[in-house]
């Protein structure tokens, strides 16, 4: 590994952290971030995670149908978790905040960890490819930081807890890069994790964040959601 990967790891940290701080500083506009994050997470699932998962699965001879089954099960599973907690733990929610905040933010953190692994593997293949992938992740992780804080605040978590998960999300790519130096990840595990994240992000975006925007001016929420989708689409085109 050369010095470039170190600079990329540092830049990814600050990009993620600053994205999250932006949401904290602009709490009054939180409904717009809800809509933006909803579009963002749905787009990440369809434009980024699912195609990557399908590509890896095809190289391993895993039928796409199996991947789709995992995605649907993941969507259903996270829906059950949130519904169960809403029905049976509403009193605790007022004091501790809704557990789906850490669950969703934790999923984003694990995805950022995989982003770091992607950077490390790309540099092992070729320095030029590693640099391109690293720059793409830097741009992508700005929205990861925003989404992490948005999910935490939406689920009544404190600013302090939001900052803790933002720091975890910011450090995650660095540890992902470090792991590629020490461990070779089985591709089967990567495919499974990516499929689970795809279903989780679909659920959080479509079923958890999006309904929060229904109480506000629809045209403003549609614009915010559209911008979230458009940003990920542009980043995905740049990556490809």
BAPA-509470 format. One line per field, with one value per residue (C-alpha): residue number from 1; residue in one letter; x negated, y, z negated. Coordinates in Angstrom, 1 decimal, padded with zeros to 4 digits. Layout:
N
seke NUM; ...
vexmi A; ...
xx X; ...
yy Y; ...
zz Z; ...
***
This chain:
240
seke 1; 2; 3; 4; 5; 6; 7; 8; 9; 10; 11; 12; 13; 14; 15; 16; 17; 18; 19; 20; 21; 22; 23; 24; 25; 26; 27; 28; 29; 30; 31; 32; 33; 34; 35; 36; 37; 38; 39; 40; 41; 42; 43; 44; 45; 46; 47; 48; 49; 50; 51; 52; 53; 54; 55; 56; 57; 58; 59; 60; 61; 62; 63; 64; 65; 66; 67; 68; 69; 70; 71; 72; 73; 74; 75; 76; 77; 78; 79; 80; 81; 82; 83; 84; 85; 86; 87; 88; 89; 90; 91; 92; 93; 94; 95; 96; 97; 98; 99; 100; 101; 102; 103; 104; 105; 106; 107; 108; 109; 110; 111; 112; 113; 114; 115; 116; 117; 118; 119; 120; 121; 122; 123; 124; 125; 126; 127; 128; 129; 130; 131; 132; 133; 134; 135; 136; 137; 138; 139; 140; 141; 142; 143; 144; 145; 146; 147; 148; 149; 150; 151; 152; 153; 154; 155; 156; 157; 158; 159; 160; 161; 162; 163; 164; 165; 166; 167; 168; 169; 170; 171; 172; 173; 174; 175; 176; 177; 178; 179; 180; 181; 182; 183; 184; 185; 186; 187; 188; 189; 190; 191; 192; 193; 194; 195; 196; 197; 198; 199; 200; 201; 202; 203; 204; 205; 206; 207; 208; 209; 210; 211; 212; 213; 214; 215; 216; 217; 218; 219; 220; 221; 222; 223; 224; 225; 226; 227; 228; 229; 230; 231; 232; 233; 234; 235; 236; 237; 238; 239; 240
vexmi X; X; X; X; X; X; X; X; X; X; X; X; X; X; X; X; X; X; X; X; X; X; X; X; X; X; X; X; X; X; X; X; X; X; X; X; X; X; X; X; X; X; X; X; X; X; X; X; X; X; X; X; X; X; X; X; X; X; X; X; X; X; X; X; X; X; X; X; X; X; X; X; X; X; X; X; X; X; X; X; X; X; X; X; X; X; X; X; X; X; X; X; X; X; X; X; X; X; X; X; X; X; X; X; X; X; X; X; X; X; X; X; X; X; X; X; X; X; X; X; X; X; X; X; X; X; X; X; X; X; X; X; X; X; X; X; X; X; X; X; X; X; X; X; X; X; X; X; X; X; X; X; X; X; X; X; X; X; X; X; X; X; X; X; X; X; X; X; X; X; X; X; X; X; X; X; X; X; X; X; X; X; X; X; X; X; X; X; X; X; X; X; X; X; X; X; X; X; X; X; X; X; X; X; X; X; X; X; X; X; X; X; X; X; X; X; X; X; X; X; X; X; X; X; X; X; X; X; X; X; X; X; X; X; X; X; X; X; X; X
xx 000.0; -001.3; -000.8; 002.2; 004.4; 003.6; 004.6; 007.8; 008.6; 008.2; 010.3; 013.1; 013.2; 013.6; 016.1; 018.3; 018.0; 018.7; 021.8; 023.2; 022.3; 024.2; 027.4; 026.9; 026.3; 029.5; 031.9; 034.7; 034.7; 034.7; 037.9; 036.0; 033.2; 035.7; 036.9; 033.3; 032.1; 035.2; 034.3; 030.7; 031.0; 033.5; 031.1; 028.1; 029.8; 030.9; 028.0; 025.1; 025.4; 027.7; 025.7; 022.5; 024.0; 025.3; 021.9; 020.1; 022.8; 022.5; 018.8; 019.4; 022.2; 024.8; 028.3; 029.7; 033.0; 031.2; 029.9; 033.3; 034.7; 032.1; 033.0; 036.7; 036.1; 033.9; 036.6; 039.2; 037.0; 036.2; 039.9; 040.7; 038.1; 039.5; 043.1; 042.3; 040.4; 043.2; 045.9; 044.2; 041.6; 043.2; 042.7; 039.0; 038.7; 039.6; 036.6; 034.0; 035.0; 036.1; 033.7; 034.2; 031.9; 028.8; 029.9; 030.1; 027.0; 025.2; 026.1; 024.7; 021.5; 021.1; 021.6; 018.9; 016.7; 017.2; 016.5; 013.1; 012.6; 013.5; 010.9; 008.2; 009.0; 009.0; 005.5; 004.3; 005.5; 004.2; 003.2; 005.2; 008.3; 007.8; 007.6; 010.8; 012.7; 011.3; 012.5; 016.0; 016.2; 015.2; 018.1; 020.5; 019.6; 020.6; 024.2; 023.5; 022.6; 025.8; 027.9; 026.4; 027.3; 030.7; 031.7; 030.6; 032.4; 035.5; 035.7; 035.5; 031.9; 029.9; 027.3; 024.6; 025.6; 025.9; 022.3; 021.1; 022.5; 021.3; 017.7; 018.1; 019.3; 016.4; 013.8; 015.3; 013.7; 010.3; 010.7; 012.1; 008.9; 006.8; 008.6; 007.7; 004.0; 004.6; 007.5; 009.0; 012.8; 014.7; 016.8; 019.8; 019.9; 019.5; 022.5; 024.6; 023.8; 024.4; 027.8; 028.8; 027.8; 029.8; 033.0; 032.3; 031.7; 034.9; 036.9; 035.4; 035.8; 039.3; 041.0; 039.4; 038.1; 040.5; 043.7; 042.2; 042.4; 046.2; 047.0; 045.1; 045.5; 045.5; 043.7; 040.8; 040.5; 040.6; 037.8; 035.7; 036.2; 035.5; 032.2; 031.2; 031.9; 030.1; 027.0; 026.5; 027.3; 024.6; 022.1; 022.9; 022.3; 019.0; 018.0; 018.8
yy 000.0; 003.5; 006.9; 007.7; 005.2; 006.9; 010.3; 008.8; 007.2; 010.6; 012.4; 009.8; 010.4; 014.1; 013.9; 011.6; 013.6; 017.0; 015.5; 014.5; 017.8; 019.6; 017.9; 018.6; 022.3; 022.6; 020.7; 023.2; 021.8; 018.2; 017.2; 018.1; 015.8; 013.0; 013.3; 013.7; 010.6; 008.6; 009.1; 008.7; 005.3; 003.9; 005.0; 003.6; 000.2; 000.2; 002.0; 001.0; -002.0; -004.3; -004.1; -004.7; -007.6; -009.1; -008.7; -010.5; -013.2; -013.9; -014.4; -017.0; -018.7; -017.7; -017.3; -013.7; -015.1; -016.2; -012.6; -011.2; -013.6; -012.3; -008.7; -009.3; -011.2; -008.4; -005.8; -008.0; -008.6; -004.9; -004.2; -006.8; -005.3; -001.8; -002.9; -005.0; -002.2; 000.3; -001.9; -003.2; -000.7; 002.7; 003.7; 003.0; 004.8; 008.1; 007.8; 006.0; 006.9; 004.4; 001.5; 001.6; 004.7; 002.7; -000.3; 001.9; 003.9; 000.6; -000.7; 002.5; 002.0; -001.5; -000.4; 002.2; -000.5; -002.4; 000.8; 000.8; -002.9; -001.9; 000.8; -001.6; -004.3; -001.8; -000.6; -004.1; -004.6; -001.3; 002.1; 004.1; 002.0; 002.4; 006.2; 006.4; 004.1; 006.1; 009.5; 007.9; 006.7; 010.2; 011.8; 008.9; 009.1; 012.7; 011.5; 008.5; 010.9; 012.9; 009.7; 008.4; 011.5; 011.9; 008.3; 008.8; 012.1; 010.8; 008.0; 010.4; 009.8; 012.5; 014.7; 013.1; 009.6; 010.8; 012.1; 008.8; 006.9; 009.6; 009.0; 005.3; 005.7; 008.1; 005.7; 002.6; 003.0; 003.4; 000.1; -001.5; -000.5; -001.8; -005.2; -005.7; -005.6; -008.3; -010.5; -011.8; -011.7; -014.6; -013.4; -015.4; -013.3; -010.1; -011.0; -011.9; -008.6; -006.5; -008.1; -007.6; -003.9; -003.5; -004.7; -002.7; 000.6; 000.0; -000.4; 002.6; 004.8; 003.7; 002.6; 004.5; 007.9; 008.6; 008.5; 011.2; 013.7; 013.3; 016.0; 018.7; 020.6; 017.7; 019.7; 020.6; 017.0; 015.6; 018.0; 017.0; 013.3; 013.8; 015.6; 012.6; 010.2; 012.4; 012.8; 009.0; 008.5; 011.0; 009.4; 006.0; 007.2; 008.7; 005.4; 003.4
zz 000.0; 000.8; -000.8; 001.4; -000.5; -003.8; -002.5; -001.1; -004.5; -006.2; -003.6; -003.9; -007.7; -007.4; -004.5; -006.5; -009.7; -008.1; -006.3; -009.7; -011.3; -008.6; -009.6; -013.3; -012.6; -010.5; -012.8; -011.9; -008.3; -009.5; -007.5; -004.3; -005.4; -006.1; -002.4; -001.1; -003.1; -002.0; 001.6; 000.9; -000.8; 001.7; 004.6; 002.8; 002.6; 006.3; 008.0; 005.9; 003.5; 005.5; 008.8; 006.9; 005.1; 008.4; 010.1; 007.3; 007.2; 010.9; 010.7; 008.0; 009.8; 007.2; 008.8; 008.6; 007.3; 004.1; 003.7; 004.2; 001.6; -001.0; -000.2; -000.7; -003.9; -005.2; -004.3; -006.1; -009.1; -009.8; -009.4; -012.1; -014.4; -014.1; -014.4; -017.5; -019.2; -018.4; -019.8; -022.9; -023.9; -023.3; -027.0; -026.9; -023.6; -025.2; -027.6; -025.6; -022.0; -019.4; -019.0; -015.2; -015.2; -016.3; -014.1; -011.0; -011.8; -012.6; -009.1; -007.5; -009.6; -008.5; -004.9; -005.4; -006.7; -003.4; -001.5; -003.2; -002.2; 001.4; 001.4; 000.0; 002.6; 005.4; 004.4; 004.3; 007.9; 009.3; 007.9; 010.5; 009.9; 006.1; 006.5; 008.6; 006.1; 003.2; 004.7; 005.3; 001.7; 000.5; 002.3; 001.4; -002.3; -002.7; -002.3; -004.6; -007.4; -006.7; -006.6; -009.9; -011.8; -010.1; -011.1; -014.7; -015.1; -013.4; -016.0; -018.9; -019.7; -021.4; -019.6; -021.7; -020.6; -017.0; -017.2; -018.6; -015.7; -013.3; -014.7; -014.3; -010.7; -010.0; -011.3; -009.7; -006.2; -007.8; -009.6; -006.4; -004.6; -007.5; -007.4; -003.7; -004.7; -007.4; -006.2; -002.9; -003.2; -001.7; 001.2; 000.0; -003.2; -001.3; 000.9; -002.1; -003.9; -000.9; -000.2; -003.9; -003.6; -000.4; -002.1; -005.2; -003.3; -001.3; -004.5; -006.3; -003.2; -002.0; -005.2; -008.0; -006.7; -003.8; -005.9; -008.2; -005.2; -004.6; -007.2; -005.2; -001.9; 000.7; 003.4; 001.1; -000.1; 003.5; 004.5; 001.5; 002.1; 005.8; 005.0; 002.8; 005.6; 008.2; 006.1; 005.8; 009.5; 010.4; 008.0; 009.4; 013.0; 011.9; 010.2; 013.3
***
